[in-house]
Each structure stands twice: as structure tokens, then as C-alpha cells.
């Protein structure tokens, strides 16, 4: 519950509590707060037990934490019936991104080097032995060509 409170914040809260309630009333306030928290926990536990009893024996494994959407989705994705673990483990995002980057920059990647060298010897015509050049090149219009004219833009 208080996992993100540091030592300095805890000391600040204690000093603030002493200043607000005073050193003589502070133990009584702590007892009242702890008693209230204990009663709330007991009430919540008894309500959970009543709900489980009313649902019947087929819901005896029901957990209220599963009603949280994040928990439900995480539990379903961890379920191995769908075979998602094999798909997740078989897909290497870094490798795929490196191959795409190499293709865009015109370099040959390690996995496609054997494939392009074998396709380059098949007699295909093109630049660099059958590879497609995907680098951007500025287009130079011919001398006679005029730039496109847009009558609505002027």
C-alpha cells in the first residue's frame, strides 16, 4: 500500500501527525485508525465469502482481482492454450527492424545476403545485381518540362 513512500516522507508524516494531534493524543488516534482499518478488512472479507457462497460451487475459484481488466487480460495472455507464447518467442522485433533498415539504406543484411546473391545470378536486369534501389534520389525535370501549374493556387 505504501511502497512508494520514502524515509523522508515518512518522517515528515510523523512530524505532521505529532503537530496536528499532539504527543498525548497521537497513540489514541493510531489505535482508532488501526481498529477502523481492521473492521473494514473484516467486513470486506465477509462480503467476499458471502458472494462466493451465493454464486455456488462452480465459482469457488473466483477471484475478485480478476475483475480488473489489466489482470484479466494478463491472465488470458499467459494462458498457453492460445499458443501466443510460441508466436511471441518466434518473432524477433530487433532482427526484423534491422532488416528493414538495411533494405531502406541499400545495405545487404546477413539473413538476406544468401537470398540476394542467389537471385542476382539468375540474370535479372537491374541495379546492383537484382536488388531494388530504395534510396531517395532528387528528380530532375527535363529542360522542356515546366513545373505543374495550379490555377486555383494563384
ZITA-V492816 format. One record per run of one state. SS is the DSSP state (hx for helix, st for strand, lp for the rest). FROM is the first residue (numbers start at 0). TO is the last residue. Records with the same first field share a line. If there is no record, write none. Layout:
SS=FROM-TO  FROM-TO
This chain:
lp=0-5  21-24  55-55  59-62  67-67  78-78  82-82  90-91  105-108  120-149  153-153
hx=6-20  25-54  56-58  63-66  68-77  79-81  83-89  92-104  109-119  150-152
